[in-house]
Amino acid sequence: MTSRAKDFDQYFTPPELAATLIQAVTVAHPIRVGDFAAGHGELLRAAENRWPATKCIALDIDPEVVLQLKTSHPTWRTRCCDFTDEAERTRAMLSRGRVLQMPVIVLNPPFSCRGGSSRRVPIAGQTTRCSPALAFIVDALKHLQSGGQLVAIVPHGVVQGEKDATARGLLRQYYGMEVVELFARSAFAKCTPRTAIIRLTAGLAPASVVVAESSQRPEANVLTASLLRGRQSNTLVLHSRKRNLLPFIHTTDLGQGLLHRTRKQIAPSDLPQAYGPAVLLPRVGKPTADKIVLFPAGAIAILSDCVFALECGSEQEAEQLQSLLISEWPKVEAAYGGTCARFISVEGLRKLLHGLGCYILPYGQRIQEFRVCAEPAEQMLSSVIV
Ligand SMILES: C[S@@+](CC[C@H](N)C(=O)[O-])C[C@H]1O[C@@H](n2cnc3c(N)ncnc32)[C@H](O)[C@@H]1O
């Protein structure tokens, strides 16, 4: 190993460990995955294997590594930057005037970082000292979007050492930090005798908000969905076979508990898209229980302005949600206003679903971008955290 590689802690992750790390993520179909100490890109390759449609964001301090990555993975967004430098980091993460936020971050952070054996970092408004590896993770959390997850391979000291005890406590409190796996001496690189995989989840409330307020998090057994209102008028739909068009779904396609697509209409793909797994139901029109239908996993469509999609994290949850709405049909039907032209508003539907015990993400947030841990973070804390 060259001295330059040593200076930068270039101990790359073996593919099997990278795959194990990615399996620790419980976010479904993240649209972006970031590695801010990307090296040769092993972690992002494992992420791409699991989520082929995801966009990879790779940063690294070493220009040589960055050049290699740009050549080997031209579709990734790769930048050279010292991630510990806030100004550089912000510049590298700028995209169309906005600083990118991630639904998933994967890391095997540098654990020495030239310039000291510890760094001061702010966590949820409190400043504390911690090891360079944990400090790198704390910097990365600034780019984790609400509901997103960060998984990292860390030296053992991060989960058990005295130096990181205070930071660990804060991360446990505000990000439900969990130890997912502990590896014995032989499992990983020679330079870090024992390592662990940790997982942090950003709450639906900002990290700076006190814990009491994060009680808005959904419980483990609550059905969670995101709500999408169709926007496309039925009259503007095309019937041609041109490229860049997607299936268009109108209320006439919903009936007898199934999606029919009898007219096989299509619409331009630059309009807001609905993703399966989801439950579709009419926003406008005569409401009947048989118009509550499943939209399968992997399906994409443009919705008519008469249709709602309730996007779910899994097909199983979509089926549960469909069954719930059908079994509670009298309440659902009563939530539609109007006499001749019956309709239900976004707020009306949200209220109805909350009343039925579902958790609907704030409008504009999509379930595909993140998924809250299946179990409340506190319960999942492993006993190895002291
Ligand atoms: C332990 S390696 C991990 C590489 C890769 N993620 C993997 O798992 O194989 C750490 C990487 O962080 C990069 N690095 C070190 N200090 C950095 C910094 N301040 N900012 C960004 N990258 C840094 C190194 O060049 C190296 O590629």
The ligand as an SDF file (V2000), in Angstrom:
LIG
                    3D

 27 29  0  0  0  0  0  0  0  0999 V2000
  -11.9420    3.0740    4.1280 C   0  0  0  0  0  0  0  0  0  0  0  0
  -11.9490    3.6760    2.4740 S   0  0  0  0  0  0  0  0  0  0  0  0
  -13.5740    3.1830    1.9470 C   0  0  0  0  0  0  0  0  0  0  0  0
  -13.7600    3.2070    0.4820 C   0  0  0  0  0  0  0  0  0  0  0  0
  -15.0590    2.5920   -0.0280 C   0  0  0  0  0  0  0  0  0  0  0  0
  -16.2420    3.2920    0.4480 N   0  0  0  0  0  0  0  0  0  0  0  0
  -15.1660    1.1480    0.3570 C   0  0  0  0  0  0  0  0  0  0  0  0
  -15.9360    0.8370    1.2470 O   0  0  0  0  0  0  0  0  0  0  0  0
  -14.4540    0.3230   -0.2400 O   0  0  0  0  0  0  0  0  0  0  0  0
  -12.0850    5.3880    2.7910 C   0  0  0  0  0  0  0  0  0  0  0  0
  -12.1040    6.3010    1.5690 C   0  0  0  0  0  0  0  0  0  0  0  0
  -12.2760    7.6350    2.0420 O   0  0  0  0  0  0  0  0  0  0  0  0
  -11.5150    8.5290    1.2880 C   0  0  0  0  0  0  0  0  0  0  0  0
  -11.2720    9.6870    2.1570 N   0  0  0  0  0  0  0  0  0  0  0  0
  -10.3660    9.8340    3.1500 C   0  0  0  0  0  0  0  0  0  0  0  0
  -10.5110   11.0360    3.7260 N   0  0  0  0  0  0  0  0  0  0  0  0
  -11.5410   11.6540    3.0900 C   0  0  0  0  0  0  0  0  0  0  0  0
  -12.1730   12.9190    3.2260 C   0  0  0  0  0  0  0  0  0  0  0  0
  -11.7760   13.7930    4.1300 N   0  0  0  0  0  0  0  0  0  0  0  0
  -13.2050   13.2240    2.3870 N   0  0  0  0  0  0  0  0  0  0  0  0
  -13.6190   12.3430    1.4410 C   0  0  0  0  0  0  0  0  0  0  0  0
  -13.0560   11.1370    1.2630 N   0  0  0  0  0  0  0  0  0  0  0  0
  -12.0390   10.8050    2.0900 C   0  0  0  0  0  0  0  0  0  0  0  0
  -10.2500    7.7420    0.9250 C   0  0  0  0  0  0  0  0  0  0  0  0
   -9.6240    8.2310   -0.2450 O   0  0  0  0  0  0  0  0  0  0  0  0
  -10.8290    6.3240    0.7590 C   0  0  0  0  0  0  0  0  0  0  0  0
  -11.1030    6.0850   -0.5890 O   0  0  0  0  0  0  0  0  0  0  0  0
  1  2  1  0
  2  3  1  0
  2 10  1  0
  3  4  1  0
  4  5  1  0
  5  6  1  0
  5  7  1  0
  7  8  2  0
  7  9  1  0
 10 11  1  0
 11 12  1  0
 11 26  1  0
 12 13  1  0
 13 14  1  0
 13 24  1  0
 14 15  1  0
 14 23  1  0
 15 16  2  0
 16 17  1  0
 17 18  1  0
 17 23  2  0
 18 19  1  0
 18 20  2  0
 20 21  1  0
 21 22  2  0
 22 23  1  0
 24 25  1  0
 24 26  1  0
 26 27  1  0
M  CHG  2   2   1   9  -1
M  END
$$$$
